[in-house]
Structure formats: C-alpha cells, structure tokens
Amino acid sequence: MWTYEHTQETAAPREAVWRLWADVENWGTWNADIEKVAISGPFAAGAEITMAPAGQDPVHLRVTEAVENELFVDEARFDGLVLRTAHRIDPAGPGRIRVVYRMEITGPAADEAGPHIGPAVTGDWPDTVAALVARAEQGR
C-alpha cells in the first residue's frame, strides 16, 4: 500500500468546505488542475464523477461514502489498483477545523506503482487544499 496525506487548518466553517465539495461541477473554480468535471446525480455515495485534469485523459471516480459536513471518499480503479481518497473535515480546536486529504493506493502492484502514480496525483494537493480553504474562508 502507498499513502499520502495533506492537511490544513482553518477557521472556516465546516459547512462552507462541504458546500464547495458538494458543488462538484464548480470544483475547477478552486482546483486549478481541473479542466472539466461532471457528476451523475446528487453528491452522495454511489455518484459517478468524471474529472478531466488539464491536458490529461478523464478520470472516473465513484463516491463510496459521503457524510454531510464531515467527509467524502472517492475511488478510482485501473490496472488492478484502487486509488482511494478520503476528504475529511476534522475538529482542530475551538472555532477551527482541519481539512484532510488522504490517498491510499492498494492492489497487487501498489508497492511498486504507488510511488510513481501517487505523487503525480497528489503533487498539487497543497495548492488545491489552500485554494479550497481560502474560498471557504471567503464564504464564511
């Protein structure tokens, strides 16, 4: 298994972060790497998301878990690998939250492929999470 986690604390309300996550078709307003994104149905477990990173083929994600104002988890599957990303809103003290993005790559070749695929997928997370938090702070 290969893992990576990035976190950022903020005073933004958890509901503001959740609203940005649930508004899938506008992820590109705070995630500079997204060229195009679409969701099939409501933002809930079972939803299918097609996301096209800038200059790349579309990625197909399935939302496997969604708990309003707390977390959502998506999975992408290819070549025997499962790329599972948990997006969480954790408490971080009075009036503060911690936005957490955590990826786990599993499957028979995860130990070999993870160090190559993982950083390519997660490399922009510090910028993406910072932009998400900044947008959530503006919407307070």
Contacts in CASP RR format, 6 or more apart in sequence:
PFRMAT RR
TARGET T0000
AUTHOR 0000-0000-0000
METHOD contacts of the structure
MODEL  1
MWTYEHTQETAAPREAVWRLWADVENWGTWNADIEKVAISGPFAAGAEIT
MAPAGQDPVHLRVTEAVENELFVDEARFDGLVLRTAHRIDPAGPGRIRVV
YRMEITGPAADEAGPHIGPAVTGDWPDTVAALVARAEQGR
1 104 0 8 1.000
1 105 0 8 1.000
1 106 0 8 1.000
1 107 0 8 1.000
1 110 0 8 1.000
1 111 0 8 1.000
2 103 0 8 1.000
2 104 0 8 1.000
2 105 0 8 1.000
2 110 0 8 1.000
2 111 0 8 1.000
2 113 0 8 1.000
2 114 0 8 1.000
2 115 0 8 1.000
2 117 0 8 1.000
2 118 0 8 1.000
3 102 0 8 1.000
3 103 0 8 1.000
3 104 0 8 1.000
3 105 0 8 1.000
4 102 0 8 1.000
4 103 0 8 1.000
4 118 0 8 1.000
4 119 0 8 1.000
4 122 0 8 1.000
4 125 0 8 1.000
5 100 0 8 1.000
5 101 0 8 1.000
5 102 0 8 1.000
5 103 0 8 1.000
6 100 0 8 1.000
6 101 0 8 1.000
6 102 0 8 1.000
6 122 0 8 1.000
6 125 0 8 1.000
6 126 0 8 1.000
6 129 0 8 1.000
7 98 0 8 1.000
7 99 0 8 1.000
7 100 0 8 1.000
7 101 0 8 1.000
7 129 0 8 1.000
8 98 0 8 1.000
8 99 0 8 1.000
8 129 0 8 1.000
8 130 0 8 1.000
8 133 0 8 1.000
9 92 0 8 1.000
9 96 0 8 1.000
9 97 0 8 1.000
9 98 0 8 1.000
9 99 0 8 1.000
10 17 0 8 1.000
10 96 0 8 1.000
10 97 0 8 1.000
10 98 0 8 1.000
10 99 0 8 1.000
10 133 0 8 1.000
10 136 0 8 1.000
10 137 0 8 1.000
11 95 0 8 1.000
11 96 0 8 1.000
11 97 0 8 1.000
11 137 0 8 1.000
11 140 0 8 1.000
12 97 0 8 1.000
12 133 0 8 1.000
12 136 0 8 1.000
12 137 0 8 1.000
12 139 0 8 1.000
12 140 0 8 1.000
13 97 0 8 1.000
13 136 0 8 1.000
13 140 0 8 1.000
14 69 0 8 1.000
14 70 0 8 1.000
14 89 0 8 1.000
14 97 0 8 1.000
15 69 0 8 1.000
16 136 0 8 1.000
16 137 0 8 1.000
16 139 0 8 1.000
16 140 0 8 1.000
17 89 0 8 1.000
17 97 0 8 1.000
17 99 0 8 1.000
17 132 0 8 1.000
17 133 0 8 1.000
17 136 0 8 1.000
18 68 0 8 1.000
18 69 0 8 1.000
18 70 0 8 1.000
18 89 0 8 1.000
20 26 0 8 1.000
20 27 0 8 1.000
20 30 0 8 1.000
20 132 0 8 1.000
20 135 0 8 1.000
20 136 0 8 1.000
21 43 0 8 1.000
21 72 0 8 1.000
21 87 0 8 1.000
22 43 0 8 1.000
22 68 0 8 1.000
23 43 0 8 1.000
24 37 0 8 1.000
24 38 0 8 1.000
24 39 0 8 1.000
24 43 0 8 1.000
24 49 0 8 1.000
25 37 0 8 1.000
25 38 0 8 1.000
25 39 0 8 1.000
27 34 0 8 1.000
27 37 0 8 1.000
27 51 0 8 1.000
28 34 0 8 1.000
28 37 0 8 1.000
29 135 0 8 1.000
30 128 0 8 1.000
30 131 0 8 1.000
30 132 0 8 1.000
30 134 0 8 1.000
30 135 0 8 1.000
31 124 0 8 1.000
31 128 0 8 1.000
31 131 0 8 1.000
31 132 0 8 1.000
32 54 0 8 1.000
32 124 0 8 1.000
32 127 0 8 1.000
32 128 0 8 1.000
32 131 0 8 1.000
33 53 0 8 1.000
33 54 0 8 1.000
33 124 0 8 1.000
33 128 0 8 1.000
34 51 0 8 1.000
34 52 0 8 1.000
34 53 0 8 1.000
34 54 0 8 1.000
35 52 0 8 1.000
35 53 0 8 1.000
35 54 0 8 1.000
35 55 0 8 1.000
36 51 0 8 1.000
36 52 0 8 1.000
36 58 0 8 1.000
37 49 0 8 1.000
37 50 0 8 1.000
37 51 0 8 1.000
37 52 0 8 1.000
38 49 0 8 1.000
38 50 0 8 1.000
39 47 0 8 1.000
39 48 0 8 1.000
39 49 0 8 1.000
39 50 0 8 1.000
40 47 0 8 1.000
40 48 0 8 1.000
40 49 0 8 1.000
41 47 0 8 1.000
43 63 0 8 1.000
43 66 0 8 1.000
43 72 0 8 1.000
44 63 0 8 1.000
44 66 0 8 1.000
45 63 0 8 1.000
45 64 0 8 1.000
45 65 0 8 1.000
45 66 0 8 1.000
46 62 0 8 1.000
46 63 0 8 1.000
46 64 0 8 1.000
47 62 0 8 1.000
47 63 0 8 1.000
47 66 0 8 1.000
48 60 0 8 1.000
48 61 0 8 1.000
48 62 0 8 1.000
48 63 0 8 1.000
49 60 0 8 1.000
49 61 0 8 1.000
49 62 0 8 1.000
49 63 0 8 1.000
49 74 0 8 1.000
50 58 0 8 1.000
50 59 0 8 1.000
50 60 0 8 1.000
50 61 0 8 1.000
51 58 0 8 1.000
51 59 0 8 1.000
51 61 0 8 1.000
52 58 0 8 1.000
52 59 0 8 1.000
53 59 0 8 1.000
59 76 0 8 1.000
60 76 0 8 1.000
61 74 0 8 1.000
61 75 0 8 1.000
61 76 0 8 1.000
62 74 0 8 1.000
62 75 0 8 1.000
62 76 0 8 1.000
63 72 0 8 1.000
63 73 0 8 1.000
63 74 0 8 1.000
64 73 0 8 1.000
64 74 0 8 1.000
64 75 0 8 1.000
64 84 0 8 1.000
65 71 0 8 1.000
65 72 0 8 1.000
65 73 0 8 1.000
66 72 0 8 1.000
66 73 0 8 1.000
69 89 0 8 1.000
70 88 0 8 1.000
70 89 0 8 1.000
71 86 0 8 1.000
71 87 0 8 1.000
71 88 0 8 1.000
71 89 0 8 1.000
72 86 0 8 1.000
72 87 0 8 1.000
73 84 0 8 1.000
73 85 0 8 1.000
73 86 0 8 1.000
73 87 0 8 1.000
74 84 0 8 1.000
74 85 0 8 1.000
74 87 0 8 1.000
75 82 0 8 1.000
75 83 0 8 1.000
75 84 0 8 1.000
75 85 0 8 1.000
76 82 0 8 1.000
76 83 0 8 1.000
77 83 0 8 1.000
79 109 0 8 1.000
79 113 0 8 1.000
80 107 0 8 1.000
80 108 0 8 1.000
80 109 0 8 1.000
81 105 0 8 1.000
81 106 0 8 1.000
81 107 0 8 1.000
81 109 0 8 1.000
81 110 0 8 1.000
81 113 0 8 1.000
81 114 0 8 1.000
81 117 0 8 1.000
82 104 0 8 1.000
82 105 0 8 1.000
82 106 0 8 1.000
82 107 0 8 1.000
83 103 0 8 1.000
83 104 0 8 1.000
83 105 0 8 1.000
83 117 0 8 1.000
83 118 0 8 1.000
83 121 0 8 1.000
84 103 0 8 1.000
84 104 0 8 1.000
84 105 0 8 1.000
84 106 0 8 1.000
85 101 0 8 1.000
85 102 0 8 1.000
85 103 0 8 1.000
86 100 0 8 1.000
86 101 0 8 1.000
86 102 0 8 1.000
86 103 0 8 1.000
86 104 0 8 1.000
87 99 0 8 1.000
87 100 0 8 1.000
87 101 0 8 1.000
88 98 0 8 1.000
88 99 0 8 1.000
88 100 0 8 1.000
88 102 0 8 1.000
89 97 0 8 1.000
89 98 0 8 1.000
89 99 0 8 1.000
89 100 0 8 1.000
90 97 0 8 1.000
90 98 0 8 1.000
90 100 0 8 1.000
91 97 0 8 1.000
91 98 0 8 1.000
92 98 0 8 1.000
99 129 0 8 1.000
99 132 0 8 1.000
99 133 0 8 1.000
101 122 0 8 1.000
101 125 0 8 1.000
101 128 0 8 1.000
101 129 0 8 1.000
103 118 0 8 1.000
103 121 0 8 1.000
103 122 0 8 1.000
105 113 0 8 1.000
105 114 0 8 1.000
105 117 0 8 1.000
105 118 0 8 1.000
END
